[in-house]
Amino acid sequence: MKFDSAAGQNVIDQGRIVGKSYPRVDGPLKVSGLAPYAHEYHSDAPNAAYGVIVGAGISKGRITAIDTSEAERAPGVVLVMTHRNAPKQFGIGHAPPGGTGPQQDEKDGGGEKPGRHNKPQLQGPEVRHFDQSVAFVVAETFEQARDAARLVRITYAVEKGRFDLAAEKDKGEMPEDTPDSNVGNFDSAFAAAPAKIDVTYTTPDQAHSMMEPHASIARWDGDQLTLWTSHQIIHWGVDGVAGTLGIHKDKVRVISAYIGGGFGSKLMIYGDPILAALAARQLGRPVKVALTRPQIYNHTSHRPATIQRLRLGAGIDGKLLAIGHDVWCGNLPEGEAENAADQTKLLYAGANRLLRTRKTELDLPLGASMRAPGEAVGLLALECAMDELAEKLGLDPIEFRILNDTQFDPEKGPERPFSTRHLVECLRTGADKFGWSKRNPKPGMVRDGRWLIGIGVASAIRNNLVMASGARVRLSGDGVLTIQTQMTDIGTGSYTILAQIGAEMLGLPMDKVRVELGDSSFPQSAGSGGSWGANSASAGLYYACENLRNAIAQRAGFNSTDSQFADGKVSAGGRSRNLADVVGKDGISAEGKVEFGDLTKRFAQAAFGAHFAEVAVDSVTAEVRVRRMLSVCAAGRIINPQTARSQCLGGMTMGIGAALMEDQVVDKRFGYFVNHDLAEYHVPVHADIPDMEVIFLDELDDKSSPIKAKGVGELGICGVGAAVANAVHNATGARIRDYPLTLDKIMAKMAV
Amino acid sequence: MKPFTYQRAATPAEAARVAAEMPGSRFIAGGTNLLDLMKLQIETPGHLVDVNHLGLDRIEPTAEGGLRIGAMVRNTDLAADKRVRRDYAVLSRALLSGASAQLRNKATTGGNLLQRTRCPYFYEPSKPCNKRVPGSGCAALGGFNRNLAVLGTSDKCIATHPSDMAVAMRVLDATVETVSPDGTTRSIPIADFHRLPGDTPHIETQLGRGELITGVMLPAPIGGLHVYRKVRDRASYAFAVVSIAAVVAPGRARLAYGGLAHKPWRVEAAEALVADGAAAVAKTAFAGARTTPENAFKLPLAQRLTASVLADGKV
């Protein structure tokens, strides 16, 4: 079904189950260890051999010699693969035979580059980044493979690489998909603005740090490959594997039923599924591969660093006159730009706007999407810059933001209104609940013993993306509804919310609904990425359920349009029948799918929020401890407040990490991320996480889908770090523009 | 992890003898550091001598009024011991500021003293490290060294010792008791136990081949206010950026620092200057410091900590 006009009143609006909190239906399986993760399908892959990837020890250059003899002789080793004996594979530009997924597979419904998910391994002596696969050792046990991997002797010719974004940034070019945005006349408006700031912020490379490492098991049955892997969007995984191996995608089955977190790191495949598949085919037995924690940092992807220059100019009335946001980022040639100016297009009014992104080539590991790519780091800069200008104007940071609210796309004008936008309500509600009025606007004034106390705020915006999504449903004779879709649950609650949609649509209790996810043999779905999963997958399921309702009504002899589904019964015209009786022992199945029209073009669609943070800064050591936080979100219908709240809490936690500690340190001599384990790459631990609260405003977005929902998973991180940084400034007077705000940087700028 | 053989020793002396006789031996106690390093092949012992079952797990009073802590006493148990909490609170506080509850349940007193540095280049086999591969060079000197040493360094190594416990033991003037392969025992003052890197950063302690730590002696209690302040980049589960173990009382102070050097750092001559304030103490305690642009902040930070602790103790 094409969703191309605003949704009317529908079954979801009755809110019998949708909109209520349910604990995760997969929770008991997970806490009891019964939910299998990719590496745990032991009985499906009997006699599996274990593979370990040997990563390049240099960051740029060529392999000049490679000696595998010692590794091959090591106990238990069954295969050592290098570029000399690896089968030929196909890179970006080569779609798998039989084509890729449907065209509507991109953010804005555009076409996609053929084979863009391909990741060929061991195809030549060239080394393009540190820990790139240079050999693959397979043995009877993991320990044997790991030991033998250390016996592969490689000689390199090292070439000079480009590892320093600041040094390379001026070579950057405008990315094809991120043209400059130039509205009005920024230069003259900025020059003439009575109040202005011109500040440069930097954000470092960051690691996704999900719990479950990338892992794959490959098993061949004839020419049919089954891959248990950890992947957020099943059909992208299928395309990547089929495309790389040059086989028809019908020959690849990908299963990712349970995923231990992704945050974007599992939107693409890396070495593990490809090498597992190649080795399993050659050996005629299943092969398992899990990346080690250190490998994840340099072998896979990360959120790329940015340099951001913000030039904001305002009148003495506090209205923004000029908004300039320049972003510099770097990546491998095939990597995308970090679009950190994205939110600046939409967040505030202002007639003169200049947004530019420049991407330069770096020889670091691949930069890619991490939770709210673009906004997460863009808001770290923009929302601090807004505070800087508010301070200059002598305005309250919240009032300054509210003054510059807009109800339409400020680039396109009133003809492109927001579908819904309750930023002001978020700010006002949060200010009231958080006690904003008690904030002392003068920095460094509030003390609690040794601690300096500060409060900060930031706006949040995350574009609402939508993606085609399908589902298959079946009501069986025992009255159980089974839902099948490729949609994944990466810890977000997909299993639970899809059960709620199914239960609502068919008038069933939750315990009569079974959800099966993450299998390419199911209908293609939106998958988990860009916060589009909950809304899009629910919408696809909605249409599948509508089709099922019609089929059931028809079988019951009812007029389908006025049939009611409730309490396990279908009723119409005063007659009522048990669903189980209607469907009979064979049951009834249906499929459905949502595709999206141009509503996202006609309307600016985004979720909004306001984040509040109170921090304490040790006046002696400059250590920062967040004391309490509040997020107020307006994100359309909240399908399940409990799972949505969990998403926000996770985002807030990650936002604290981005503000205070997360930093993949680049050794600019060698060109790799030095702190490549969880002891040295810091994410917040429990003791860093304070009292946190989340408030969802009542909102329905009838332009987003029949579900009227929007994403929250990424909204939860957007702006959080800036609220923390603004609170640190309020506490100490120190304005740090280079993230993360570590104690050494704060100490250097503290007044005492 | 390279294949290795394993045995349980029957007595401390036997453990020491076996370790000396079997080439490439290592003692294994809690294993919280050694096993990780073995998986990364930074440690590649051919033989492990398990010292967990030698009766070294008791905390006993000494005739001198102090405590003798068995080498196998777990960090959790040591931190929770009533006598330690009452008379040596700085030790308890230091222990509880380290690692996680799970790690402290396994980690031992002897093993804690022997943990290896957390320098990121020590952990990256593709990069030079004199500690990992003697003579290969030091990647940290010109690299990421924000959390590395500023005192007692050499041009071969700027690693720090990561222990919190050892810093408290240093301020308490503990002595390390050992048994050697020939059965003889000796006591090594904690001040001498760890070495500075010099030209041989891979040799980290005074222990001889096969010599086993059997316990740590704490002298009789000295009273005073016991403080352990650990500055770190997150609230828990992080190694110290700078830490201070202090026993302070009006007119006197003992001050030892972690995170600054290859060993717990204490300069007794500086303690004599507490009446002149933290700046005077720091000038003497940190004389000869060599910093990098990334880690230079550690000195003013340590001085601020010192001032704060002296103020807390009304010194």
Boltz contact constraints between the chains, C-beta under 6 A:
constraints:
  - contact:
      token1: [A, 57]
      token2: [B, 126]
      max_distance: 6.0
  - contact:
      token1: [A, 143]
      token2: [B, 1]
      max_distance: 6.0
  - contact:
      token1: [A, 150]
      token2: [B, 41]
      max_distance: 6.0
  - contact:
      token1: [A, 620]
      token2: [B, 304]
      max_distance: 6.0
  - contact:
      token1: [A, 620]
      token2: [B, 308]
      max_distance: 6.0
  - contact:
      token1: [A, 621]
      token2: [B, 231]
      max_distance: 6.0
  - contact:
      token1: [A, 661]
      token2: [B, 233]
      max_distance: 6.0
  - contact:
      token1: [A, 661]
      token2: [B, 234]
      max_distance: 6.0
  - contact:
      token1: [A, 665]
      token2: [B, 144]
      max_distance: 6.0
  - contact:
      token1: [A, 667]
      token2: [B, 143]
      max_distance: 6.0
  - contact:
      token1: [A, 667]
      token2: [B, 144]
      max_distance: 6.0
  - contact:
      token1: [A, 674]
      token2: [B, 120]
      max_distance: 6.0
  - contact:
      token1: [A, 674]
      token2: [B, 144]
      max_distance: 6.0
  - contact:
      token1: [A, 675]
      token2: [B, 120]
      max_distance: 6.0
  - contact:
      token1: [A, 680]
      token2: [B, 120]
      max_distance: 6.0
  - contact:
      token1: [A, 682]
      token2: [B, 233]
      max_distance: 6.0
  - contact:
      token1: [A, 682]
      token2: [B, 234]
      max_distance: 6.0
  - contact:
      token1: [A, 685]
      token2: [B, 234]
      max_distance: 6.0
  - contact:
      token1: [A, 685]
      token2: [B, 236]
      max_distance: 6.0
  - contact:
      token1: [A, 685]
      token2: [B, 237]
      max_distance: 6.0
  - contact:
      token1: [A, 687]
      token2: [B, 235]
      max_distance: 6.0
  - contact:
      token1: [A, 687]
      token2: [B, 236]
      max_distance: 6.0
  - contact:
      token1: [A, 688]
      token2: [B, 234]
      max_distance: 6.0
  - contact:
      token1: [A, 688]
      token2: [B, 235]
      max_distance: 6.0
  - contact:
      token1: [A, 744]
      token2: [B, 297]
      max_distance: 6.0
